[in-house]
Amino acid sequence: MFAQIGLSDPTGGFFVLLAWAVMAALGLTLCVMGVIRLVRPAASRGKALLLIVAGLVLASPALWLALVLFI
């Protein structure tokens, strides 16, 4: 509902899309960090998988919406 309100105004829509772009970039960065940590032999697999899952949630608007709605 908030995204629809933000997208109805051109200025608000720009800021909503900018916020989604920042979240996607942060999510992809976390995914890459998790994969690098997963490949390294001395790193913890649990923390690497946690980084990957957190990155996927941030990068995907559908997963982010599900997280906000159901948790």
C-alpha positions as CSV (number, residue, x, y, z in Angstrom):
1,M,0.0,0.0,0.0
2,F,2.8,2.4,0.8
3,A,4.5,1.8,-2.5
4,Q,1.3,2.5,-4.4
5,I,0.9,5.8,-2.6
6,G,4.5,6.6,-3.3
7,L,4.3,5.7,-6.9
8,S,1.2,7.9,-7.5
9,D,3.3,11.1,-7.2
10,P,6.3,11.3,-9.6
11,T,8.6,12.6,-6.9
12,G,7.5,10.0,-4.4
13,G,7.7,7.3,-7.0
14,F,11.3,8.3,-7.7
15,F,12.2,7.9,-4.0
16,V,10.5,4.6,-3.7
17,L,12.3,3.2,-6.8
18,L,15.6,4.7,-5.4
19,A,15.0,2.9,-2.1
20,W,14.3,-0.4,-3.8
21,A,17.5,0.0,-5.9
22,V,19.6,0.7,-2.8
23,M,18.0,-2.4,-1.1
24,A,18.7,-4.5,-4.2
25,A,22.3,-3.4,-4.3
26,L,22.8,-4.1,-0.6
27,G,21.2,-7.5,-1.0
28,L,23.4,-8.4,-4.0
29,T,26.5,-7.3,-2.0
30,L,25.5,-9.5,0.9
31,C,25.0,-12.4,-1.5
32,V,28.4,-12.0,-3.0
33,M,30.0,-11.7,0.5
34,G,28.2,-14.9,1.6
35,V,29.4,-16.8,-1.5
36,I,33.0,-15.6,-0.9
37,R,32.7,-16.6,2.7
38,L,31.2,-20.0,1.7
39,V,34.1,-20.7,-0.6
40,R,36.8,-19.9,1.9
41,P,37.9,-23.0,3.8
42,A,38.3,-21.4,7.2
43,A,35.0,-19.5,7.3
44,S,31.8,-20.6,9.1
45,R,29.2,-22.1,6.8
46,G,26.3,-20.9,9.0
47,K,27.3,-17.3,8.8
48,A,27.8,-17.6,5.0
49,L,24.4,-19.0,4.5
50,L,22.9,-16.4,6.8
51,L,24.5,-13.7,4.6
52,I,23.2,-15.3,1.4
53,V,19.6,-15.6,2.8
54,A,19.6,-12.0,4.1
55,G,20.9,-10.8,0.8
56,L,18.2,-12.6,-1.1
57,V,15.5,-11.2,1.2
58,L,16.9,-7.6,0.6
59,A,17.3,-8.1,-3.1
60,S,13.9,-9.5,-3.8
61,P,10.9,-7.2,-3.3
62,A,8.5,-10.1,-3.0
63,L,10.5,-11.8,-0.2
64,W,10.9,-8.4,1.5
65,L,7.1,-7.8,1.4
66,A,6.5,-11.3,2.7
67,L,8.9,-10.7,5.6
68,V,7.2,-7.4,6.4
69,L,3.7,-8.8,6.2
70,F,4.1,-12.1,8.0
71,I,6.8,-11.4,10.7
